Amino acid sequence: MKAMRWLAALVLLGSVPFFFLSCNGDSNDEGNNTTDPEPDLGLDGLWTNGDTDIRVNGASAVFSAVEGGFWEEAEDQGLVKVGDVKWRNLVKVSSNRWEGDVLWYLRDGDSILSVGFSASPFGDFTLSADGQTLTVLSFSPFTGQSETGIYIRKSET
């Protein structure tokens, strides 16, 4: 439970009393003062895995840049493009976890044959405590295999 720490003072300036009341931040159960509330560490923003940038806005995310790997090949073949949805139906299930659908590709050797959204169970999105690393576990709609992707929050500057 959080409690506010208040400071009250009565000061006389000459013969005129002045009453001051101020808040000194809040206090957690251990009595440690904090001056800022805990940040809301959401998914919104830009994420990268090195080859692909993903921009999250609310319940969906789109390709922001594709600069290598098999997603670039899928883009070259016209299967995806910047602005297409990569993650969708994102629903927060705890303070640092979301579920949603993840776009996959099916390949045969070096050829991309098709793209489709993850099979059930949904993709699992877990945000690190500092809000800078996102781990995405999902299952292929084509083979059922699982894969874990690591994304790093990317600066918007």
C-alpha positions in Angstrom: 0.0 0.0 0.0 1.3 3.4 -0.9 1.0 6.3 1.6 1.7 10.0 1.0 4.1 11.8 3.4 2.9 15.2 4.2 4.7 18.0 5.9 2.8 20.7 7.8 4.2 23.8 9.3 2.8 26.9 11.1 5.1 29.9 10.7 4.6 33.3 12.2 5.8 36.1 10.0 5.6 39.1 12.3 2.2 38.6 14.0 0.6 37.0 10.9 0.4 33.1 11.0 1.0 31.2 7.8 0.1 27.5 7.5 2.1 25.5 4.9 1.2 22.0 3.7 3.3 20.1 1.2 3.7 16.5 -0.1 7.1 14.9 0.1 6.4 12.2 -2.5 4.9 8.8 -1.7 6.2 5.9 0.4 6.1 2.2 -0.3 5.5 -0.5 2.3 9.2 -0.5 3.2 9.2 3.2 4.0 11.4 4.1 1.1 10.5 7.4 -0.4 9.7 7.5 -4.1 9.0 10.7 -6.0 7.8 9.2 -9.3 5.1 6.6 -9.9 6.0 3.4 -11.5 6.2 3.9 -15.3 3.6 2.1 -17.4 5.8 -0.2 -19.4 3.7 -0.8 -22.5 4.6 -2.2 -25.9 3.9 1.0 -27.9 6.9 2.2 -29.8 9.6 0.9 -32.1 11.2 -2.5 -31.7 14.0 -4.2 -33.6 15.5 -7.7 -33.8 18.4 -6.4 -36.0 16.9 -7.2 -39.4 13.3 -6.1 -38.9 11.8 -3.1 -37.2 8.3 -3.3 -35.8 6.2 -0.4 -34.7 3.6 -1.2 -32.0 0.5 1.0 -31.6 -2.1 -0.4 -29.3 -3.4 -3.8 -30.2 -1.3 -4.2 -33.4 2.2 -3.8 -34.8 3.4 -3.2 -38.4 6.6 -3.7 -40.2 8.5 -0.4 -40.0 11.7 -1.5 -41.8 12.9 -4.8 -43.3 16.6 -4.8 -44.0 17.7 -8.5 -44.1 16.9 -12.0 -43.4 13.9 -14.0 -44.7 11.4 -11.1 -44.1 13.4 -9.1 -46.7 13.0 -12.0 -49.1 9.3 -12.2 -48.4 9.1 -8.4 -49.1 11.0 -8.9 -52.4 8.5 -11.5 -53.4 5.6 -9.2 -52.6 4.3 -11.3 -49.6 4.8 -8.4 -47.1 5.6 -4.8 -47.2 6.4 -2.0 -44.8 3.1 -1.0 -43.1 1.7 -4.6 -43.1 0.7 -6.1 -39.8 3.3 -8.3 -38.1 1.6 -8.7 -34.7 -2.2 -8.3 -34.0 -4.9 -8.8 -31.4 -2.4 -7.9 -28.6 -4.1 -8.2 -25.2 -2.4 -7.5 -21.9 -2.7 -10.4 -19.5 -0.4 -9.2 -16.7 1.8 -6.3 -15.9 4.5 -7.5 -18.3 2.8 -10.0 -20.5 0.6 -9.9 -23.6 -0.9 -12.4 -25.9 -1.5 -12.0 -29.6 -1.1 -13.3 -33.2 2.3 -13.3 -34.9 2.9 -13.3 -38.6 5.0 -16.3 -39.8 6.5 -17.3 -43.1 6.7 -20.7 -44.7 9.9 -21.4 -46.5 11.3 -24.2 -48.6 15.1 -23.9 -48.5 15.7 -20.3 -49.4 12.3 -19.6 -50.9 9.4 -18.1 -49.0 6.2 -19.9 -50.0 3.6 -18.2 -47.9 2.9 -16.1 -44.8 0.2 -16.6 -42.2 -0.6 -15.8 -38.6 0.4 -17.9 -35.6 -1.5 -21.0 -34.6 -3.1 -21.5 -31.2 -1.9 -21.0 -28.6 -1.5 -17.3 -29.1 1.9 -15.7 -29.3 3.3 -14.9 -25.9 4.9 -11.4 -25.5 7.0 -10.9 -22.3 8.5 -7.5 -21.5 11.6 -7.2 -19.4 11.5 -5.4 -16.0 13.2 -2.3 -17.5 10.9 -2.3 -20.5 13.7 -2.5 -23.1 13.6 -6.2 -24.2 10.6 -8.0 -25.6 10.6 -11.8 -25.9 8.1 -13.2 -28.3 7.2 -16.9 -28.2 4.8 -18.1 -31.0 3.8 -21.2 -33.0 3.9 -21.7 -36.7 0.5 -22.0 -38.4 2.3 -24.2 -41.0 4.2 -26.7 -38.9 3.2 -26.0 -35.3 6.9 -25.5 -34.3 7.6 -22.9 -31.7 10.1 -20.0 -32.1 11.3 -17.3 -29.7 12.2 -13.9 -31.0 14.1 -11.2 -29.0 13.3 -7.5 -29.8 15.1 -4.5 -28.3 13.2 -1.2 -27.9 14.6 1.2 -30.4 15.2 4.9 -29.9 12.8 7.1 -31.9 15.5 9.8 -32.4 
